[in-house]
Amino acid sequence: MLLGLLDAQVSIAGHPILWREIVGNGFGLASAIGGMRRVVWAWPVGIIGNALLFTVFLGGAFHTPQALDLYGQAGRQLLFIAVSVYGWSQWLRTSRARKTAVLPRWASTTERIAMIAVMVVGTAAFAQLFGYLGSYGKWADAWIFTGSLLATFGMARGITEFWLIWIGVDVVGVPLLFRAGFYPSAFLYLVYAAFVAWGFVVWLRIQKANGTSKISA
C-alpha cells in the first residue's frame, strides 16, 4: 500500500505528475510559512517534505515519470534535512530563552563576505561534480544547491538576507524545473518567489520594531 501511495500519479495537461511531488512541495510551502512566522514547527514539517522530494528528483533511481536525475535538487533535500536539524535545535534553544524562536537581523560584513565566497566557489565546484554525475542543467542545479544551503543556514541563524537568496534560487529554479518537466515544483517555485518577497518585508518590519536594522562588522 505504501508503494502504491508513493507511485500514485495525477495527469495535469496531459503530463503525469507524482502525488508525492505535490505533497512534498506542500510541506515545503508550509515550512516557509512557519519560517516567516518564526515558529519552531517549520523545521520538522520541512524535513518531511525534503524526504519526499528526494525520491522525486532522483527520477532514474525511483522511476518517476520524468526519469531524470537532478543531483543538485536531490542532494539539497539531504542538505535541507541536515541543516534543518541544526536550525530546529537553534530555534528550540532560543525559544526557551524568549518568546520567539529567532530575532531577525542583518548579516555582519564578515558574514556577507563569507556568503559571497561560498556562492562563487560552491556553485563552480558543484557544477563540475554534478556535470560528472550526469545531472540535468549542471550550472543551474549547482547554484540552486549552493543557494539553498546558504538560505537554510541563514534562516537558522536569523539572518534576513536569506529571503533574498531564496529569490535568487527561485529565479534559476523555475526555468530549470519547467524544462525538466517537474511542473508542480516549478509552479511552487513561482509561489515561493512571491511569498519570500513578502517574508522579507515581514522580517524587515520586525527588525525595525526591535532595533536590529544596523549592520555589524
PEFEN-V305084 format. One line per field, one symbol per residue. ss: DSSP state (A for helix, B for strand, O for the rest). burial: + if it has 9 or more other ideal C-beta (glycine too) atoms within 8 Angstrom, else -. A space follows every 50 residues. Layout:
BEGIN
ss=???
burial=???
END
This chain:
BEGIN
ss=OAAAAAAOBBBBOOBBBBAAAAAAAAAAAAAAAAAAAOOOAAAAAAAAAA AAAAAAABAAAAOOOOOOBOAAAAAAAAAAAAAAAAAAAAAAAAAAAOOO OOOOBOOOAAAAAAAAAAAAAAAAAAAAAAAAAOOOOAAAAAAAAAAAAA AAAAAAAOBOOAAAAAAAAAAAAAAAAAAAOOAAAAAAAAAAAAAAAAAA AAAAAAAAAAOOOOOOO
burial=----++-++-----+-++++++++++++++++++++-+-+-++-++++++ +++++++++----++--++++++++++++++-++++++-+++-++----- ++++++++--++--+--++--++++++++++---++++-+++++++++++ ++++++-++++++-++++++-+++-+++-+++++++-++++++-++++++ -+++-++----+-----
END
